[in-house]
Amino acid sequence: KRYGYSWQHLESIVKKSRAAIVGVSSLFTAYSGEAVETASRVKKALPECVVVVGGHHATEMPRKVMECKDVDFVIRGEGEESFALLVHRLFVGESCADVPGIVYRTEGGEIVVDDVPAVVEEPDSFPVPAFDLVERRWYSRGKSGAAVVVASRGCPMKCSYCSMASSNVPYRKKSVAKVLEEIRQAVEAMDAGFIDFEDENISLDKQWFQELLCGIIDGYGTGSLELRAMNGLFTPSLDEKTIGLMKAAGFRTLNLSVGSSCEERLRQFRRPNVVGNLDKVVSAAIRNGMDAVCYMIAGAPGQTAEESLADLAYLAKRPVL
């Protein structure tokens, strides 16, 4: 199943825009083919425009993305500052070679990759997304709008299956005040009643996370917002107090990252074993009237079907999805 506009409608929109530069996000390897196809469709509609691709997949596999001749540039890492700088350089006709995180082709066709990804040093300098430009009808949950908020960038953990382990993008948190301002604007501009925190690992700093939850409770009361952290929470960072605050702030479900119940596989994943405290967290969730969702990895290199069945059997004994 494919989500979004048809290719023909996308081409029509791009052609009408007469854009000089088009940015494409390639966030997930599983959908990287869609991103490349989008780039090709953009070039078909506007042959003279410049196509720039960014995102996690493009950061990890820039040469693969640049194999598509319709992609002119890749920006590795965070594009908030680099993309604006690239646009400026293109419009004034200056070299783009020193734009942080840039990947480009020489006149001879050689692909040049900046080994250091672009990083915004001060997390509070990230602009609040222009929620007012989002078509709310495409982003809703029931009668309310739905929004995504990212309160931190990067992750200090080095799990082998995650692009954060090798991207060299450091872990930084926005201030609680900055995150609350972003939530406020999402609520006002999109009538957001549902907010998903798309952080890699939002609860790692327990004190900061609890301050954020208290700020949400103070601003919106108990349960007026529905909150989720769908990327998965690290169970050792959760305790009874934190889970109680999550419930009061609007969390109805805990999405818990387990990875595997197999010690050998966890070593391969370079991931701590959370089996020991998973039951405590699930029990606390149930006491607070919350559901629990657990994530396992299946089909990793060297992982057998029997291992995955054992993981499923492990979860089947617990009151989780």
C-alpha positions as CSV (number, residue, x, y, z in Angstrom):
1,K,0.0,0.0,0.0
2,R,1.3,3.4,-0.9
3,Y,0.5,6.6,1.1
4,G,0.3,10.0,-0.4
5,Y,-0.5,11.6,-3.8
6,S,-0.3,9.7,-7.0
7,W,2.8,10.2,-9.0
8,Q,0.8,12.0,-11.7
9,H,-0.7,14.4,-9.1
10,L,2.8,15.0,-7.6
11,E,4.2,15.9,-11.0
12,S,1.3,18.3,-11.6
13,I,1.9,20.1,-8.2
14,V,5.6,20.3,-8.8
15,K,5.1,21.7,-12.3
16,K,2.7,24.4,-11.1
17,S,5.1,25.4,-8.4
18,R,7.9,26.3,-10.9
19,A,10.3,25.6,-7.9
20,A,14.0,26.2,-8.5
21,I,14.9,23.8,-5.7
22,V,13.0,20.8,-4.4
23,G,13.9,19.0,-1.2
24,V,13.1,15.3,-0.7
25,S,13.2,13.5,2.7
26,S,14.6,9.9,2.6
27,L,14.1,8.9,6.3
28,F,13.8,5.1,6.1
29,T,15.7,2.6,4.1
30,A,12.5,0.6,3.6
31,Y,11.0,3.5,1.7
32,S,14.2,4.8,0.0
33,G,12.9,3.7,-3.4
34,E,9.9,6.0,-3.0
35,A,12.2,8.9,-2.3
36,V,14.3,8.2,-5.3
37,E,11.2,7.9,-7.5
38,T,10.0,11.2,-6.1
39,A,13.3,12.8,-7.1
40,S,12.8,11.4,-10.7
41,R,9.2,12.6,-10.9
42,V,10.3,16.0,-9.8
43,K,12.9,16.2,-12.5
44,K,10.5,14.9,-15.1
45,A,8.1,17.8,-14.2
46,L,10.8,20.4,-13.8
47,P,14.0,19.4,-15.6
48,E,15.9,22.5,-14.7
49,C,15.2,22.4,-10.9
50,V,17.8,21.3,-8.3
51,V,16.8,18.2,-6.3
52,V,18.3,17.8,-2.8
53,V,17.8,14.7,-0.7
54,G,18.3,14.4,3.1
55,G,17.2,12.2,6.0
56,H,18.5,9.2,7.9
57,H,18.8,6.9,4.9
58,A,20.6,9.6,2.8
59,T,22.9,10.3,5.7
60,E,23.9,6.6,6.0
61,M,24.0,5.7,2.3
62,P,24.7,8.9,0.3
63,R,26.4,7.3,-2.6
64,K,23.5,4.9,-3.1
65,V,21.1,7.9,-3.2
66,M,23.4,9.7,-5.6
67,E,23.3,6.7,-8.0
68,C,20.0,8.3,-9.1
69,K,21.1,10.9,-11.7
70,D,18.0,13.0,-10.9
71,V,19.5,13.7,-7.4
72,D,21.8,16.7,-7.6
73,F,22.8,17.0,-3.9
74,V,22.5,15.1,-0.6
75,I,22.8,16.7,2.7
76,R,24.0,14.4,5.5
77,G,22.9,15.0,9.0
78,E,20.7,17.9,10.0
79,G,19.6,20.2,7.2
80,E,18.1,23.2,9.0
81,E,21.2,25.3,8.5
82,S,23.0,23.5,5.7
83,F,20.0,23.4,3.3
84,A,19.5,27.2,3.7
85,L,23.2,27.8,3.1
86,L,23.1,25.5,0.0
87,V,20.0,27.4,-1.4
88,H,21.9,30.7,-0.9
89,R,25.0,29.4,-2.6
90,L,23.0,28.2,-5.6
91,F,21.2,31.5,-6.0
92,V,24.3,33.6,-5.8
93,G,26.3,31.2,-8.0
94,E,29.0,30.4,-5.4
95,S,30.6,27.0,-4.7
96,C,28.7,24.6,-2.6
97,A,31.7,22.4,-1.8
98,D,32.1,23.6,1.8
99,V,28.4,23.4,2.8
100,P,28.4,21.1,6.0
101,G,27.3,17.6,5.2
102,I,27.2,18.2,1.5
103,V,27.4,15.4,-1.1
104,Y,27.8,16.4,-4.8
105,R,29.1,15.5,-8.2
106,T,32.1,17.1,-9.8
107,E,32.0,18.1,-13.4
108,G,33.6,14.8,-14.2
109,G,30.9,12.9,-12.5
110,E,32.8,11.9,-9.3
111,I,30.7,11.8,-6.2
112,V,32.3,13.8,-3.3
113,V,31.0,13.0,0.2
114,D,31.5,15.1,3.3
115,D,32.4,12.6,6.0
116,V,31.2,14.8,8.8
117,P,27.4,15.2,8.9
118,A,25.8,18.6,9.4
119,V,25.0,19.3,13.1
120,V,23.1,22.2,14.7
121,E,25.1,22.8,17.8
122,E,22.5,24.6,19.8
123,P,19.3,22.6,20.0
124,D,17.1,25.5,21.0
125,S,18.1,27.3,17.8
126,F,16.0,24.8,15.8
127,P,13.0,26.7,14.5
128,V,9.5,25.6,15.5
129,P,8.0,23.8,12.5
130,A,5.6,25.9,10.4
131,F,2.5,23.9,11.6
132,D,0.3,26.5,9.9
133,L,1.5,25.4,6.5
134,V,0.5,21.7,7.1
135,E,-2.8,20.6,5.6
136,R,-4.5,19.4,8.7
137,R,-7.0,17.2,6.9
138,W,-4.1,14.8,6.1
139,Y,-2.9,14.7,9.8
140,S,-5.7,14.0,12.2
141,R,-6.8,11.5,14.9
142,G,-10.5,11.5,15.2
143,K,-11.8,15.0,15.2
144,S,-8.6,16.6,16.3
145,G,-5.4,17.4,14.5
146,A,-2.3,15.2,15.0
147,A,1.3,16.6,15.2
148,V,4.8,15.3,15.5
149,V,7.2,16.9,18.0
150,V,10.9,16.2,18.3
151,A,12.3,17.2,21.7
152,S,15.8,15.9,21.2
153,R,18.2,15.0,18.5
154,G,20.5,12.0,18.2
155,C,20.9,9.2,20.8
156,P,23.8,8.3,23.1
157,M,23.2,4.6,22.7
158,K,25.1,2.7,19.9
159,C,22.7,-0.1,18.9
160,S,24.1,-1.8,15.8
161,Y,20.8,-1.7,13.8
162,C,20.2,2.0,14.2
163,S,21.6,4.8,12.0
164,M,22.3,6.9,15.1
165,A,25.1,4.5,16.0
166,S,27.2,5.5,13.0
167,S,26.0,8.9,11.9
168,N,28.1,10.9,14.4
169,V,25.2,13.1,15.2
170,P,25.5,13.9,18.9
171,Y,22.7,13.6,21.5
172,R,21.2,17.0,22.4
173,K,18.0,18.0,24.2
174,K,16.0,21.1,23.6
175,S,15.1,23.0,26.7
176,V,11.7,22.1,28.3
177,A,10.5,25.6,27.6
178,K,11.3,25.2,23.9
179,V,9.5,21.9,23.6
180,L,6.4,23.3,25.4
181,E,6.4,26.2,23.0
182,E,6.5,23.8,20.1
183,I,3.5,21.8,21.6
184,R,1.6,25.1,22.1
185,Q,2.0,26.1,18.5
186,A,1.0,22.6,17.3
187,V,-2.2,22.8,19.4
188,E,-3.0,26.3,18.2
189,A,-2.2,26.0,14.5
190,M,-3.4,22.4,14.0
191,D,-5.9,21.9,16.8
192,A,-3.6,19.0,17.8
193,G,-5.2,16.7,20.3
194,F,-2.7,13.9,19.5
195,I,1.1,14.4,19.6
196,D,3.7,11.8,18.9
197,F,7.2,12.5,20.2
198,E,9.5,11.2,17.4
199,D,12.7,11.3,19.5
200,E,15.1,8.4,19.3
201,N,14.9,8.0,23.0
202,I,12.9,10.7,24.8
203,S,13.0,9.4,28.4
204,L,16.8,8.8,28.8
205,D,17.2,11.9,31.0
206,K,14.7,11.2,33.7
207,Q,14.7,14.6,35.4
208,W,14.4,16.5,32.1
209,F,11.6,14.2,31.0
210,Q,9.7,14.5,34.2
211,E,10.0,18.4,34.0
212,L,8.5,18.2,30.5
213,L,5.6,16.0,31.6
214,C,4.9,18.4,34.5
215,G,4.9,21.3,32.1
216,I,2.4,19.6,29.9
217,I,0.2,18.8,32.9
218,D,0.4,22.4,34.0
219,G,-0.5,23.7,30.6
220,Y,-3.2,21.3,29.5
221,G,-4.4,19.5,32.5
222,T,-4.8,15.8,32.9
223,G,-5.7,13.9,29.7
224,S,-6.7,16.7,27.4
225,L,-3.9,15.7,25.0
226,E,-3.1,12.2,23.8
227,L,0.6,11.6,23.8
228,R,2.8,8.8,22.3
229,A,6.5,8.0,21.8
230,M,6.2,5.5,19.0
231,N,10.0,5.1,18.4
232,G,10.1,3.0,21.6
233,L,11.0,3.8,25.2
234,F,14.1,2.4,27.0
235,T,12.5,0.6,30.0
236,P,15.4,1.2,32.5
237,S,14.7,4.9,32.2
238,L,11.1,4.4,33.4
239,D,9.9,4.1,37.0
240,E,6.7,4.4,38.9
241,K,6.8,8.2,39.2
242,T,7.7,8.7,35.6
243,I,4.9,6.4,34.4
244,G,2.4,8.1,36.6
245,L,3.4,11.5,35.2
246,M,3.1,10.1,31.7
247,K,-0.4,8.9,32.4
248,A,-1.4,12.3,33.8
249,A,0.2,14.2,30.9
250,G,-1.8,12.1,28.3
251,F,0.1,8.9,27.5
252,R,-2.3,6.0,27.1
253,T,0.2,3.5,25.8
254,L,3.8,2.8,26.5
255,N,5.8,1.7,23.4
256,L,8.7,-0.3,24.8
257,S,11.8,-1.3,22.9
258,V,13.0,-4.8,23.9
259,G,15.0,-5.9,20.8
260,S,15.3,-9.5,21.7
261,S,15.1,-11.9,24.7
262,C,18.2,-13.7,23.4
263,E,21.5,-12.7,25.1
264,E,23.6,-13.6,22.1
265,R,21.5,-11.4,19.8
266,L,21.5,-8.5,22.2
267,R,25.3,-8.6,22.1
268,Q,25.1,-8.5,18.4
269,F,22.7,-5.5,18.6
270,R,25.1,-3.8,21.2
271,R,22.0,-3.4,23.3
272,P,21.4,-3.7,27.1
273,N,19.2,-6.6,28.2
274,V,16.0,-5.0,29.5
275,V,14.2,-8.3,30.2
276,G,14.9,-7.9,33.9
277,N,12.9,-4.8,34.4
278,L,10.3,-5.1,31.5
279,D,7.8,-6.8,33.8
280,K,8.0,-4.0,36.4
281,V,7.4,-1.4,33.7
282,V,4.5,-3.3,32.2
283,S,2.9,-3.8,35.7
284,A,3.3,-0.1,36.4
285,A,1.6,0.7,33.1
286,I,-1.3,-1.6,33.9
287,R,-1.7,-0.1,37.4
288,N,-2.0,3.3,35.7
289,G,-4.6,2.1,33.2
290,M,-2.2,2.1,30.3
291,D,-1.5,-0.4,27.5
292,A,2.0,-1.6,26.6
293,V,3.4,-2.3,23.2
294,C,6.7,-4.2,22.9
295,Y,9.1,-4.1,19.9
296,M,11.2,-7.1,18.9
297,I,13.6,-7.3,15.9
298,A,13.1,-10.2,13.5
299,G,15.2,-11.3,10.5
300,A,18.5,-9.6,11.6
301,P,21.7,-11.1,10.1
302,G,22.3,-14.4,11.8
303,Q,19.0,-14.4,13.6
304,T,17.0,-17.7,13.2
305,A,13.3,-18.2,12.9
306,E,13.5,-20.2,16.1
307,E,14.9,-17.2,17.9
308,S,12.1,-15.0,16.7
309,L,9.5,-17.6,17.7
310,A,11.1,-17.6,21.2
311,D,10.8,-13.8,21.3
312,L,7.2,-14.0,20.4
313,A,6.6,-16.8,23.0
314,Y,8.4,-14.6,25.6
315,L,6.0,-11.7,24.9
316,A,2.9,-14.0,24.6
317,K,3.3,-14.7,28.4
318,R,2.9,-11.0,29.1
319,P,-0.1,-8.6,28.9
320,V,1.4,-6.6,25.9
321,L,0.8,-6.1,22.3
